[in-house]
Amino acid sequence: MIETFVDISTADGAMNSFVVHPEEDGPHPVVLFLMDAPGMREEIRDMSRRLASVGYYVIASNLYYRQVREFNTFEFGGTRERLGELMAAISNDKITSDAGAMIAFADADPAADASRVGTLGYCMSGPFALMTAAVYNDRVKAAASMHGVKLATDAADSPHRHLDAMEAEVYVAAAEHDQHITPAEVATFEAALEASTAHGRVEWYPGTDHGFTFAQRGAIYDKQASERHWERLHALFDRNLRRG
């Protein structure tokens, strides 16, 4: 495996990023791993490594780079107030612009095949992964939201309003007990997906809480459900990113 820490040039500055991919048999399809709200940390890098180990070129970036080079609520003791400020400073438009910079970076690396891109978002980044699929529909072939939020809101850029623009297969994993998104909102997204030209599905994970995929979340972590999410991810990316 090859790992590098790089600064990716964006419209707003230098986005510090972690890139990992296999040493051999490239070029590899690209996966944009969009971090959850607590911030970039080793757990995100380990999950990126797990994806890369089966044949993907994974980019995981600090989405808070406009404000800070380093922040996470686990390793650096960031406060909830600061976390709220950082989350409020990003948006679908900003992150889809960043995603374009990630794709351009991959385009310039012979180890990557950026004609086939998957997007993966957890928590706050669930809608970012989906909107990236709508904006870059010529590149993004698979898009996954894991216990994502703001999937069906009144905003003009709510993902459920842009499903017809997506060429990607869409997968949404919903926690049964999620204090950050209601079952009604998930149902609205699911109905919009079924009525759209997009293809994919919403899957409920019984008995789980928001953040169940992360092993370092203590009692919230659900190993069986998390392994199911990995199974679904691998199958989604295998179907859509591999060449026949």
ZIGI-V852664 format. One record per residue. RES is the residue in three letters. SS is DSSP state (H for helix, E for strand, C for the rest). OMEGA is omega as a letter, one per 40 degrees, with the letter a starting at -180 (* if undefined). NEAR is the number of other ideal C-beta (glycine too) atoms within 12 Angstrom. Layout:
res->RES ss->SS omega->OMEGA near->NEAR
res->RES ss->SS omega->OMEGA near->NEAR
This chain:
res->MET ss->C omega->i near->25
res->ILE ss->E omega->i near->22
res->GLU ss->E omega->i near->24
res->THR ss->E omega->i near->23
res->PHE ss->E omega->a near->22
res->VAL ss->E omega->i near->24
res->ASP ss->E omega->i near->20
res->ILE ss->E omega->a near->35
res->SER ss->E omega->i near->21
res->THR ss->E omega->i near->27
res->ALA ss->C omega->a near->19
res->ASP ss->C omega->i near->22
res->GLY ss->E omega->a near->21
res->ALA ss->E omega->a near->20
res->MET ss->E omega->a near->40
res->ASN ss->E omega->a near->29
res->SER ss->E omega->i near->36
res->PHE ss->E omega->a near->35
res->VAL ss->E omega->a near->36
res->VAL ss->E omega->i near->35
res->HIS ss->E omega->i near->36
res->PRO ss->C omega->i near->23
res->GLU ss->C omega->a near->15
res->GLU ss->C omega->i near->11
res->ASP ss->C omega->i near->15
res->GLY ss->C omega->e near->22
res->PRO ss->C omega->a near->24
res->HIS ss->E omega->i near->38
res->PRO ss->E omega->a near->40
res->VAL ss->E omega->i near->46
res->VAL ss->E omega->i near->51
res->LEU ss->E omega->a near->57
res->PHE ss->E omega->a near->45
res->LEU ss->E omega->a near->48
res->MET ss->C omega->i near->45
res->ASP ss->C omega->a near->41
res->ALA ss->C omega->a near->39
res->PRO ss->C omega->i near->36
res->GLY ss->E omega->a near->37
res->MET ss->C omega->a near->39
res->ARG ss->C omega->a near->29
res->GLU ss->H omega->i near->21
res->GLU ss->H omega->i near->30
res->ILE ss->H omega->i near->39
res->ARG ss->H omega->i near->29
res->ASP ss->H omega->i near->23
res->MET ss->H omega->i near->34
res->SER ss->H omega->i near->37
res->ARG ss->H omega->i near->25
res->ARG ss->H omega->i near->29
res->LEU ss->H omega->a near->39
res->ALA ss->H omega->a near->34
res->SER ss->C omega->i near->23
res->VAL ss->C omega->i near->27
res->GLY ss->C omega->i near->32
res->TYR ss->C omega->i near->46
res->TYR ss->E omega->a near->46
res->VAL ss->E omega->i near->45
res->ILE ss->E omega->i near->51
res->ALA ss->E omega->a near->47
res->SER ss->E omega->i near->44
res->ASN ss->C omega->a near->38
res->LEU ss->C omega->i near->49
res->TYR ss->C omega->a near->40
res->TYR ss->C omega->i near->32
res->ARG ss->C omega->a near->26
res->GLN ss->C omega->a near->23
res->VAL ss->C omega->i near->23
res->ARG ss->C omega->a near->20
res->GLU ss->C omega->i near->19
res->PHE ss->C omega->i near->30
res->ASN ss->E omega->a near->30
res->THR ss->C omega->a near->30
res->PHE ss->C omega->a near->23
res->GLU ss->C omega->a near->17
res->PHE ss->C omega->i near->19
res->GLY ss->C omega->i near->14
res->GLY ss->C omega->a near->25
res->THR ss->C omega->i near->14
res->ARG ss->H omega->i near->13
res->GLU ss->H omega->i near->11
res->ARG ss->H omega->i near->22
res->LEU ss->H omega->i near->27
res->GLY ss->H omega->i near->17
res->GLU ss->H omega->a near->18
res->LEU ss->H omega->i near->30
res->MET ss->H omega->a near->31
res->ALA ss->H omega->a near->16
res->ALA ss->C omega->i near->20
res->ILE ss->C omega->a near->34
res->SER ss->C omega->i near->23
res->ASN ss->H omega->a near->34
res->ASP ss->H omega->a near->21
res->LYS ss->H omega->a near->33
res->ILE ss->H omega->i near->42
res->THR ss->H omega->i near->39
res->SER ss->H omega->i near->28
res->ASP ss->H omega->i near->43
res->ALA ss->H omega->i near->46
res->GLY ss->H omega->i near->31
res->ALA ss->H omega->i near->33
res->MET ss->H omega->i near->46
res->ILE ss->H omega->i near->37
res->ALA ss->H omega->i near->25
res->PHE ss->H omega->i near->30
res->ALA ss->H omega->i near->38
res->ASP ss->H omega->a near->23
res->ALA ss->C omega->a near->18
res->ASP ss->C omega->a near->24
res->PRO ss->C omega->i near->13
res->ALA ss->C omega->a near->31
res->ALA ss->E omega->i near->35
res->ASP ss->E omega->a near->28
res->ALA ss->E omega->i near->36
res->SER ss->E omega->a near->20
res->ARG ss->E omega->a near->34
res->VAL ss->E omega->i near->43
res->GLY ss->E omega->i near->48
res->THR ss->E omega->a near->56
res->LEU ss->E omega->a near->51
res->GLY ss->E omega->i near->47
res->TYR ss->E omega->i near->42
res->CYS ss->H omega->a near->41
res->MET ss->H omega->a near->37
res->SER ss->H omega->i near->46
res->GLY ss->H omega->i near->49
res->PRO ss->H omega->i near->45
res->PHE ss->H omega->i near->47
res->ALA ss->H omega->a near->50
res->LEU ss->H omega->a near->53
res->MET ss->H omega->i near->45
res->THR ss->H omega->i near->50
res->ALA ss->H omega->i near->46
res->ALA ss->H omega->a near->35
res->VAL ss->H omega->a near->33
res->TYR ss->C omega->a near->38
res->ASN ss->C omega->i near->27
res->ASP ss->C omega->a near->18
res->ARG ss->C omega->a near->36
res->VAL ss->E omega->a near->44
res->LYS ss->E omega->a near->36
res->ALA ss->E omega->a near->42
res->ALA ss->E omega->a near->52
res->ALA ss->E omega->i near->48
res->SER ss->E omega->a near->52
res->MET ss->E omega->a near->48
res->HIS ss->C omega->a near->45
res->GLY ss->C omega->a near->46
res->VAL ss->C omega->i near->36
res->LYS ss->C omega->i near->37
res->LEU ss->C omega->a near->48
res->ALA ss->C omega->a near->34
res->THR ss->C omega->i near->22
res->ASP ss->C omega->a near->11
res->ALA ss->C omega->i near->17
res->ALA ss->C omega->a near->13
res->ASP ss->C omega->i near->26
res->SER ss->C omega->a near->25
res->PRO ss->H omega->a near->49
res->HIS ss->H omega->i near->39
res->ARG ss->H omega->a near->28
res->HIS ss->C omega->a near->34
res->LEU ss->H omega->a near->35
res->ASP ss->H omega->i near->19
res->ALA ss->H omega->a near->26
res->MET ss->C omega->i near->37
res->GLU ss->C omega->a near->27
res->ALA ss->C omega->i near->42
res->GLU ss->E omega->a near->31
res->VAL ss->E omega->i near->50
res->TYR ss->E omega->i near->40
res->VAL ss->E omega->i near->46
res->ALA ss->E omega->a near->43
res->ALA ss->E omega->i near->38
res->ALA ss->E omega->a near->40
res->GLU ss->E omega->a near->22
res->HIS ss->E omega->a near->22
res->ASP ss->C omega->a near->31
res->GLN ss->C omega->a near->15
res->HIS ss->C omega->i near->25
res->ILE ss->C omega->a near->34
res->THR ss->C omega->i near->21
res->PRO ss->H omega->i near->19
res->ALA ss->H omega->i near->15
res->GLU ss->H omega->i near->28
res->VAL ss->H omega->i near->34
res->ALA ss->H omega->i near->20
res->THR ss->H omega->i near->27
res->PHE ss->H omega->a near->38
res->GLU ss->H omega->i near->29
res->ALA ss->H omega->i near->17
res->ALA ss->H omega->i near->29
res->LEU ss->H omega->a near->34
res->GLU ss->H omega->a near->18
res->ALA ss->H omega->a near->14
res->SER ss->C omega->i near->23
res->THR ss->C omega->i near->18
res->ALA ss->C omega->i near->33
res->HIS ss->E omega->a near->22
res->GLY ss->E omega->a near->34
res->ARG ss->E omega->i near->22
res->VAL ss->E omega->i near->37
res->GLU ss->E omega->i near->29
res->TRP ss->E omega->i near->22
res->TYR ss->E omega->a near->29
res->PRO ss->E omega->i near->16
res->GLY ss->E omega->a near->15
res->THR ss->E omega->i near->30
res->ASP ss->E omega->i near->27
res->HIS ss->C omega->a near->33
res->GLY ss->C omega->a near->38
res->PHE ss->C omega->a near->35
res->THR ss->C omega->a near->41
res->PHE ss->C omega->a near->36
res->ALA ss->H omega->a near->25
res->GLN ss->H omega->i near->22
res->ARG ss->H omega->i near->27
res->GLY ss->H omega->a near->12
res->ALA ss->H omega->i near->13
res->ILE ss->H omega->a near->25
res->TYR ss->C omega->i near->23
res->ASP ss->C omega->a near->28
res->LYS ss->H omega->a near->17
res->GLN ss->H omega->i near->16
res->ALA ss->H omega->i near->33
res->SER ss->H omega->i near->31
res->GLU ss->H omega->i near->18
res->ARG ss->H omega->i near->24
res->HIS ss->H omega->i near->38
res->TRP ss->H omega->i near->25
res->GLU ss->H omega->a near->19
res->ARG ss->H omega->i near->30
res->LEU ss->H omega->a near->39
res->HIS ss->H omega->i near->27
res->ALA ss->H omega->i near->22
res->LEU ss->H omega->a near->38
res->PHE ss->H omega->i near->39
res->ASP ss->H omega->a near->24
res->ARG ss->H omega->a near->23
res->ASN ss->H omega->a near->33
res->LEU ss->H omega->a near->40
res->ARG ss->C omega->i near->21
res->ARG ss->C omega->a near->14
res->GLY ss->C omega->* near->7
